[in-house]
Amino acid sequence: MSGCEVIDIQGPVSLADEPLDRAPDLSSCPPGLRPALKLILSQLPVVYVFLVCTQTSTPHLLVVCGPACDRKLAGFEPLVELALLSCPLSFGLYSYASIRSLLSAGNPYYSVCCRVNNLIYMKQGFAIPPAGRGANMHMLASAARFEQGMGRSLAFYENAASFLSSGQLGMAAFSMHQTCEQSLRILALCVRGREIRSHSPTVLYRHARTFAALDGSFGAVPAEETRMLRLLEEAYSGARYDEAYTISESDAFRLFDLCGGLVSRCCEAFTLYIDNWLAKMQFEG
């Protein structure tokens, strides 16, 4: 954001042979992230924090709240956003039960992320839950689910093309909203195992930007992305319920191009996910 110092986030510091039943101090956290982490820990019932840095995703913070958390996680998101205002990384909030379940099921993404070398904080008395051995079945199920979900995305995109050709710009914009929503939600579900319950393209895109392939999907500069996402937000209800709703032809065609690019980028991100897993299996086999 303008006027904010951008802190350089480097990879997590190795914990070497730190026992898992002891809470690492913040010396395991990159120095630029420590003030933000202190604020998060002072306000949230956190049990783990993982910092994930990979070649195919932007730096991503996994914040796991304890079993006694009595608030919906969404209620904590504004505070974490505030704490990370000057840090160039995304985040995800998880309950202890959900992370334990994902690891137990052998979810490949979390099996890689929730490792000791990515751990920058753990509450005393906790250990990282063991990962299950169901990764191969999980990958097969995810691939089938992704193919089915992207099929629905393409159907919405074809509807948008049909509406554009007939001059029904409002319904075209609504169909483009549905294209984006379906694409972003199915990618998050198949890779991260999370159902993001939101119709907001802005919210969905914030979660999806952890994938490097999706960065800049809605414009070359932040101002354009903000404007295009706002147009999609307006189309969701305006095109169906507001008789005064309008969208210009130039904006509709620009959104159409961006939505087509988003579909391709989601497929690219999922393909990289599969390729990386297959490479990992070959290496370990």
C-alpha positions in Angstrom: 0.0 0.0 0.0 1.2 3.5 -0.7 3.2 5.0 2.2 3.8 1.7 3.9 7.3 0.3 4.4 7.5 -3.1 2.6 9.4 -5.6 4.8 11.6 -8.2 3.0 10.4 -11.6 4.1 13.0 -14.3 3.7 12.5 -18.1 4.2 12.0 -19.5 7.6 15.0 -20.1 9.8 15.6 -23.8 10.4 14.8 -25.1 13.8 17.4 -27.8 13.5 16.8 -30.4 16.3 14.4 -28.3 18.3 12.1 -30.8 20.2 8.5 -30.6 19.0 7.0 -30.6 22.5 8.7 -27.2 23.3 7.6 -23.9 22.0 10.2 -22.2 19.7 10.9 -18.6 20.6 10.6 -15.9 18.0 14.3 -16.3 17.0 12.9 -18.9 14.5 10.9 -16.1 12.9 12.3 -13.9 10.1 13.2 -10.5 11.8 10.9 -8.5 9.5 7.9 -10.6 10.5 8.4 -10.6 14.3 6.4 -7.4 15.2 3.4 -8.7 13.2 3.7 -12.2 14.8 3.9 -10.7 18.3 0.6 -8.8 17.6 -1.1 -11.9 16.2 0.0 -14.0 19.2 -1.1 -11.4 21.7 -4.7 -11.3 20.3 -5.4 -14.8 18.9 -5.4 -18.3 20.6 -2.6 -19.5 18.3 -1.0 -22.9 18.6 1.1 -23.0 15.3 2.4 -20.6 12.8 4.0 -21.9 9.6 5.7 -19.7 7.0 5.6 -21.4 3.6 7.9 -20.2 0.7 7.9 -22.2 -2.5 8.7 -21.6 -6.2 5.1 -21.9 -7.3 3.5 -19.7 -4.6 4.0 -16.4 -2.9 5.1 -16.4 0.8 2.2 -17.6 2.8 1.5 -17.7 6.5 -0.6 -20.5 8.0 -2.0 -19.5 11.4 -3.6 -22.3 13.3 -5.9 -21.4 16.3 -6.3 -23.7 19.3 -9.0 -26.2 20.2 -10.5 -23.7 22.7 -11.1 -21.1 20.0 -14.7 -20.0 20.6 -15.0 -17.5 17.7 -15.4 -18.0 14.0 -12.1 -17.7 12.3 -13.4 -15.1 9.9 -13.8 -12.8 12.9 -10.0 -12.8 13.3 -9.1 -12.1 9.7 -9.3 -8.2 9.9 -6.8 -8.3 12.8 -4.3 -10.5 11.0 -4.7 -8.3 7.9 -3.8 -5.3 10.0 -0.8 -7.0 11.6 0.5 -8.0 8.1 -0.2 -4.6 6.5 3.5 -4.0 5.7 4.5 -7.6 5.0 4.4 -8.9 1.4 2.7 -12.2 2.1 -0.7 -13.8 2.3 -2.2 -15.8 5.1 -4.7 -18.4 6.0 -6.5 -19.0 9.3 -7.2 -22.6 10.3 -8.7 -24.3 13.3 -6.7 -27.0 15.1 -9.3 -29.5 14.2 -9.2 -28.7 10.5 -5.4 -28.9 10.2 -5.4 -32.2 12.2 -8.1 -33.6 9.9 -6.3 -32.4 6.7 -3.0 -33.9 7.8 -4.7 -37.2 8.9 -6.3 -37.5 5.5 -2.8 -37.2 3.9 -3.6 -33.9 2.1 -0.4 -33.3 0.1 -0.3 -29.5 0.4 -0.5 -29.5 4.2 1.7 -32.5 4.5 4.4 -30.4 2.9 3.5 -27.0 4.5 3.1 -28.2 8.1 6.6 -29.4 8.7 9.2 -28.4 11.3 11.3 -26.5 8.8 8.4 -24.2 8.1 7.4 -23.7 11.7 8.1 -20.3 13.2 5.9 -20.6 16.3 4.4 -23.4 18.3 2.6 -23.2 21.6 4.1 -25.1 24.5 2.5 -28.5 25.0 1.6 -29.1 21.3 3.2 -31.2 18.6 2.7 -31.2 14.9 0.0 -33.7 14.1 1.3 -36.7 12.0 0.5 -36.8 8.3 -1.5 -39.7 7.0 -0.7 -41.9 4.1 -3.7 -41.2 1.9 -1.9 -38.7 -0.4 -2.2 -40.7 -3.6 -5.9 -41.2 -3.3 -6.3 -37.6 -2.3 -4.5 -36.5 -5.5 -6.7 -38.7 -7.7 -9.9 -37.4 -6.1 -8.7 -33.8 -6.4 -7.9 -34.2 -10.1 -11.3 -35.6 -10.8 -13.0 -32.8 -8.7 -10.9 -30.1 -10.4 -11.8 -31.4 -13.9 -15.5 -31.4 -13.0 -15.4 -27.9 -11.4 -13.5 -26.3 -14.3 -16.0 -27.8 -16.6 -18.7 -25.7 -14.9 -16.4 -22.7 -15.1 -16.1 -23.1 -18.9 -19.8 -23.5 -19.2 -20.3 -20.1 -17.5 -17.6 -18.6 -19.7 -19.4 -19.9 -22.8 -22.6 -18.4 -21.5 -20.8 -15.0 -21.1 -19.6 -15.2 -24.7 -23.1 -15.9 -25.9 -24.6 -13.0 -24.0 -21.8 -10.7 -25.3 -22.5 -11.6 -28.9 -26.2 -10.9 -28.4 -25.6 -7.5 -26.6 -26.8 -8.6 -23.2 -24.0 -7.0 -21.3 -25.4 -7.3 -17.8 -26.0 -11.1 -18.0 -22.6 -11.5 -19.7 -21.0 -9.7 -16.6 -23.0 -12.0 -14.3 -21.8 -15.1 -16.2 -18.2 -13.8 -15.9 -18.7 -13.4 -12.1 -19.8 -17.0 -12.0 -16.8 -18.1 -14.1 -14.4 -16.4 -11.7 -16.2 -17.6 -8.5 -16.3 -21.2 -9.7 -12.6 -21.2 -10.9 -11.2 -19.7 -7.7 -13.3 -21.8 -5.3 -12.5 -25.1 -7.1 -8.8 -24.4 -7.1 -8.8 -23.6 -3.4 -10.9 -26.7 -2.6 -8.8 -29.1 -4.7 -5.3 -27.9 -3.6 -5.9 -26.5 -0.1 -8.9 -28.7 0.9 -10.8 -25.6 1.9 -14.3 -24.5 0.8 -14.2 -20.7 0.8 -17.8 -19.8 1.4 -18.0 -16.5 -0.3 -19.5 -15.1 -3.5 -17.1 -12.1 -3.4 -14.4 -12.2 -6.2 -12.3 -9.9 -4.0 -12.3 -12.3 -1.1 -11.8 -15.3 -3.3 -8.9 -13.6 -5.1 -7.2 -12.7 -1.9 -7.1 -16.4 -1.0 -6.0 -17.4 -4.5 -3.1 -15.0 -4.7 -1.0 -17.5 -2.8 -0.6 -19.2 -6.2 2.1 -17.4 -8.1 0.4 -18.2 -11.4 -2.6 -16.1 -10.4 -0.9 -12.9 -9.4 -2.0 -10.0 -11.6 -5.0 -12.0 -13.0 -7.3 -8.9 -13.0 -5.0 -6.3 -14.2 -1.4 -5.1 -14.7 -1.5 -2.7 -11.8 -3.4 -2.8 -8.4 -5.7 0.1 -9.4 -7.0 -1.9 -12.4 -7.4 -5.1 -10.4 -9.4 -3.2 -7.8 -11.7 -1.7 -10.5 -12.2 -5.0 -12.3 -13.0 -6.8 -9.1 -15.5 -4.1 -8.2 -17.2 -4.5 -11.6 -17.6 -8.2 -10.9 -18.9 -7.6 -7.4 -21.6 -5.2 -8.8 -22.6 -7.7 -11.5 -23.4 -10.5 -9.1 -26.6 -8.8 -7.8 -27.0 -5.8 -10.1 -27.4 -7.8 -13.3 -30.2 -9.8 -11.9 -32.0 -7.5 -9.4 -31.2 -3.9 -10.3 -33.1 -2.6 -13.3 -30.8 0.4 -13.4 -27.6 -1.7 -13.6 -25.4 -1.1 -16.6 -21.8 -1.9 -17.7 -20.0 -0.4 -20.6 -19.2 -2.5 -23.7 -15.5 -1.8 -23.2 -15.5 -3.0 -19.6 -17.5 -6.1 -20.4 -15.1 -7.1 -23.1 -12.1 -6.4 -20.9 -13.6 -8.5 -18.1 -14.2 -11.3 -20.7 -10.5 -11.3 -21.6 -9.5 -11.3 -17.9 -11.9 -14.1 -17.0 -10.6 -16.3 -19.9 -7.0 -15.6 -18.6 -8.1 -16.6 -15.1 -9.4 -19.9 -16.2 -6.1 -20.6 -17.9 -4.1 -19.5 -14.9 -6.1 -21.7 -12.5 -5.5 -24.7 -14.8 -1.8 -23.8 -14.8 -1.6 -23.6 -11.0 -3.3 -26.9 -10.6 -1.1 -28.6 -13.2 2.0 -27.2 -11.4 0.6 -28.7 -8.1 0.2 -32.1 -9.7 3.6 -31.9 -11.5 5.4 -31.0 -8.2 3.7 -33.8 -6.4 4.7 -36.4 -9.1 8.3 -35.1 -9.0 8.3 -35.4 -5.2 7.0 -39.0 -5.5 9.7 -39.9 -8.0 12.4 -38.4 -5.9 11.3 -40.2 -2.7 10.7 -43.4 -4.6 
